[in-house]
Amino acid sequence: MIARVLNACTVEPFTERRAKQIGALLGKSGTADIVDAAVVLGAVERDDAIVTSDPDDIRRLLAALDENVPVIDV
C-alpha cells in the first residue's frame, strides 16, 4: 500500500534552503513538526492537496502562510 502511495508523491530533496524555509515556517506557526512543514511548503508550491491523519497541525501551518490548500483527513 505505501509503495503505491509513494509512486503518486513528489519526493523533494532536503536542501539547506528548504531547511531554512521550514525553520521560518515552524517559528511563524508555533509548531515543531519538520515533516509537516516540509509537506505544507511543497504542497503550496505545487498547488497540491495534502492527505494527512493530523489535519489540525497542517491547517495551522497553512494559516501561518495564509494559504488555502485542500486538506484531506484520513
C-alpha positions, 0 to 999 in steps of 0.5 A: 500500500505505501509503495503505491502511495509513494509512486503518486508523491513528489519526493523533494530533496532536503536542501539547506534552503528548504531547511531554512524555509521550514525553520521560518515556517515552524517559528511563524506557526508555533509548531515543531513538526519538520515533516509537516512543514516540509509537506505544507511548503511543497504542497503550496508550491505545487498547488497540491492537496495534502492527505494527512491523519493530523489535519489540525497541525497542517491547517495551522501551518497553512494559516501561518502562510495564509494559504488555502490548500485542500486538506484531506483527513484520513 
